[in-house]
Amino acid sequence: MTEIEKMFENAHLTKIGYSNPPINLTPPFTETKQLRLIKWLIRNKRLFIRKADYSSNYYMDVTYNRGNGVDNPKFESCLASLINDIWQSLTIQEKEEIRRILNE
């Protein structure tokens, strides 16, 4: 399962397709959704983004989580990984805001 699929599953937005074998269907993780998530993280969690020093990976973290950030060579996977990493610490309202962004 990719980080993006996991993020949609955390937000309860994954659907099972009727095929043989069944496949998971998730809404596309568009650039618009990524930008809205970035804006939300900046406003609510003080997002930190940079290119990793030791590789060409992207590195993302939020202020309160400093030192436990995520890195990935693909920007969208890195963003999804960060959302997955902080998901359990989010309030119900924050989870609903992210769910709304992903479901647009």
ChimeraX attribute file (.defattr): number of C-alpha atoms within 10 A of each C-alpha:
attribute: neighborCount
match mode: 1-to-1
recipient: residues
	/A:1	7
	/A:2	9
	/A:3	18
	/A:4	20
	/A:5	19
	/A:6	17
	/A:7	25
	/A:8	23
	/A:9	16
	/A:10	16
	/A:11	18
	/A:12	12
	/A:13	17
	/A:14	17
	/A:15	14
	/A:16	10
	/A:17	12
	/A:18	10
	/A:19	8
	/A:20	6
	/A:21	7
	/A:22	10
	/A:23	12
	/A:24	14
	/A:25	14
	/A:26	19
	/A:27	13
	/A:28	12
	/A:29	17
	/A:30	12
	/A:31	10
	/A:32	12
	/A:33	17
	/A:34	17
	/A:35	12
	/A:36	15
	/A:37	19
	/A:38	18
	/A:39	14
	/A:40	17
	/A:41	18
	/A:42	14
	/A:43	10
	/A:44	11
	/A:45	16
	/A:46	15
	/A:47	18
	/A:48	15
	/A:49	18
	/A:50	11
	/A:51	15
	/A:52	15
	/A:53	9
	/A:54	6
	/A:55	11
	/A:56	12
	/A:57	17
	/A:58	20
	/A:59	21
	/A:60	23
	/A:61	25
	/A:62	20
	/A:63	13
	/A:64	10
	/A:65	12
	/A:66	10
	/A:67	10
	/A:68	13
	/A:69	18
	/A:70	22
	/A:71	23
	/A:72	19
	/A:73	14
	/A:74	11
	/A:75	17
	/A:76	17
	/A:77	20
	/A:78	23
	/A:79	25
	/A:80	22
	/A:81	22
	/A:82	23
	/A:83	23
	/A:84	19
	/A:85	17
	/A:86	14
	/A:87	17
	/A:88	11
	/A:89	9
	/A:90	12
	/A:91	10
	/A:92	10
	/A:93	9
	/A:94	14
	/A:95	17
	/A:96	13
	/A:97	14
	/A:98	21
	/A:99	17
	/A:100	13
	/A:101	16
	/A:102	22
	/A:103	16
	/A:104	11
